[in-house]
Amino acid sequence: QSALTQPPSASGSPGQSVTISCTGTSSDVGRYNYVSWYQQHPGKAPKLMIYEVSKWPSGVPDRFSGSKSGNTASLTVSGLQAEDEADYYCSAYAGSYTVVFGGGTKLTVL
Amino acid sequence: QLRLQESGPGLVKPSETLSLTCTVSGGSISSSTYFWGWIRQPPGKGLEWIGTVYYTGATYYNPPLNSRATISVDTSKTQFSLRLSSVTAADTAVYYCARLLGAAWGPLDYWGQGTLVTVSS
């Protein structure tokens, strides 16, 4: 069971779209549709943004969207806003009742 | 509004046991819909799932921590707890408790604010 792979950083200008990838294996991301995405501002607890690949929890704007292709899941943030600047983490079900996280991506709004 | 609050010592000596409790308020810890988990984050690093407990007492652990971690639930106190034995400096982290929706591997939809535990003599 290894951590999911995310790019360390991503950036975009206000109003633009940015996509963050999360690469796993055929044993986790590729096998199950249990991928979640979390947003974490400095000094704060993570916040659930997307679950089961592409579902929105209540209160999360639809500017955030999720998808999956093969062993890679993606989070797209459209219409970037200053408050979207944060760390983003993916997680996935890895089988045998275990959960694995990605290493995190720091999103900068230029 | 559901609230989770971690509590426990902020400083633990190497080789000793880290003990934390999460108190759940504003909702039922005995609901069949939810599981309860512990996640940690070393300073400046990413998130690591430690383990999950169901209100029945069933537990699920991250394999690398399986031999040292014990998670339990006390429904009468609406609390669940984490014990991590034989700690080293590598266990220094912010520890979060959270609710998982629908399954032991479900999305973490409510989080506590986190508590920093430092392992040092």
Chai-1 contact restraints between the chains, C-beta under 6 A:
chainA,res_idxA,chainB,res_idxB,connection_type,confidence,min_distance_angstrom,max_distance_angstrom,comment,restraint_id
A,Y34,B,W105,contact,1.0,0.0,6.0,A-B,restraint_1
A,S36,B,P107,contact,1.0,0.0,6.0,A-B,restraint_2
A,A45,B,Y96,contact,1.0,0.0,6.0,A-B,restraint_3
A,A45,B,W111,contact,1.0,0.0,6.0,A-B,restraint_4
A,A45,B,Q113,contact,1.0,0.0,6.0,A-B,restraint_5
A,A45,B,G114,contact,1.0,0.0,6.0,A-B,restraint_6
A,L48,B,P107,contact,1.0,0.0,6.0,A-B,restraint_7
A,L48,B,D109,contact,1.0,0.0,6.0,A-B,restraint_8
A,Y51,B,P107,contact,1.0,0.0,6.0,A-B,restraint_9
A,Y89,B,L47,contact,1.0,0.0,6.0,A-B,restraint_10
A,Y93,B,W105,contact,1.0,0.0,6.0,A-B,restraint_11
A,Y97,B,Y60,contact,1.0,0.0,6.0,A-B,restraint_12
A,Y97,B,A104,contact,1.0,0.0,6.0,A-B,restraint_13
A,V99,B,W49,contact,1.0,0.0,6.0,A-B,restraint_14
A,V99,B,W105,contact,1.0,0.0,6.0,A-B,restraint_15
A,F101,B,L47,contact,1.0,0.0,6.0,A-B,restraint_16
A,G103,B,G46,contact,1.0,0.0,6.0,A-B,restraint_17
A,G104,B,G46,contact,1.0,0.0,6.0,A-B,restraint_18
